[in-house]
C-alpha cells in the first residue's frame, strides 16, 4: 500500500496543522500495519517524515493506546532503536456474518490478529430473521464480554450478510438464499446488543471478503482483483485501482445472478439459469450426493462437510469428480465473461471454490487462456483464498477498524479513559 506523507509547513492555520498531524498519525499507523514492527528511525526513513516528527507522533499514538514499544532493534548502522508496533490489547474490532447454514463472530486486534472466533452451524434459511439475529447478537455479546475481561474495548462491528445491502442505512433489501424480505438488520442488531457505544456497519458478505483479500496481502496488494466466493449463493467482490467497486447505490457485485444458462434451473431470485444455479454449493451437492447424504446436512459444520467432499475427490470417487468437473465448466464460462469485462490482475477463488481449488484451478487457467479475448487472459492469474470461511468476518473487522487507521485521534487518550473511569467509580 502506498503511503503518502505530508510535512508540517511553517505557515497555515491551526486547523490545517491539526489536519496534517491527524494525517501523519494515520500514515504511521498504516505503515506499521502494512510493514510490521520497526524502529522510529526506520519509520522516518521509509515514510519521508522527519525523525523528530515521528517521535512526537509515536508518543501520541502510545498515549492513545494504539501503539506499544517493544524490544530493541539491532543491526545496521548507529545506535539500536526501540521497535514500535501496533498495540494488541486495548482495541478490537468485531466482524460478524450471517450466512446460509451458519453464523460467525470474530474479534480482531489492531495488528489483524484473530483474538476470538466462534462459528455456529445454524439452519438460517429455515428460521425467522429475528431469531437468526438474536442468535448472532448473543454470540457477539459473549465475544465482546470475553474481550472486555482481557482489557479490550470494541471499536466497531460489521455484520456481513449474503444479500442486497444498503450500507448507509444498514437495511438488507433482499437476501434470496436466506428467504429474507427487506429487514433493517443494522437497527435490529443494535437493539439486540443493547445500543453499544460503537458503530455497527452492515455489508454484503462478498464485499467484506474482498476487503480481507485486499488488506491481508499487505505490501503485496494488487490494484485490480476479482473475488468469486462460492457458497449456497455466489458472490463477487470487484476491486479496481485498489478500491472496492460498490456502484451507484452500493449494490455492485451480484455476479451470482449473471444469467448463463437459458435452459437452466430457476434461481432463488426468480429468474432462470443464474450463474449460482450452476456453480453454487447447491449445484455441486445436487450432482455429487444423493438425499440423506451427511454432506447435505445443514446441522453439520460446513467445513466438515466440505472436508468429506474433498476426501471423496482425493480418493477418486467418480460421482464427486464428475460433479466437480461439471461445476468447474460453468465456473470457466462465467469467469471468462468477468475477466473480459474487468481485466483483473488476480482472480481469487474464495469460500467453497477454494476447497475445489486442486481440481478446478488448471481447468480455469486453461479455460481463461483459451476463451478470454485479450492475450494470456489479460495477464490474469488464478489464486485460491487462504482465508476459508473466515474471509467475511475478517474483512468485516478490517472495515470496522478502518476508522481508527484513517483518524487515530478518534480514540481518546488513555489518561482520559482512566480519569472518566475513576470519576464513574468515585
Ligand atoms: Zn438469480
Boltz pocket constraint, residues with backbone or C-beta under 6 A from the ligand:
constraints:
  - pocket:
      binder: B
      contacts: [[A, 256], [A, 257], [A, 267], [A, 268], [A, 269], [A, 270], [A, 271], [A, 274]]
      max_distance: 6.0
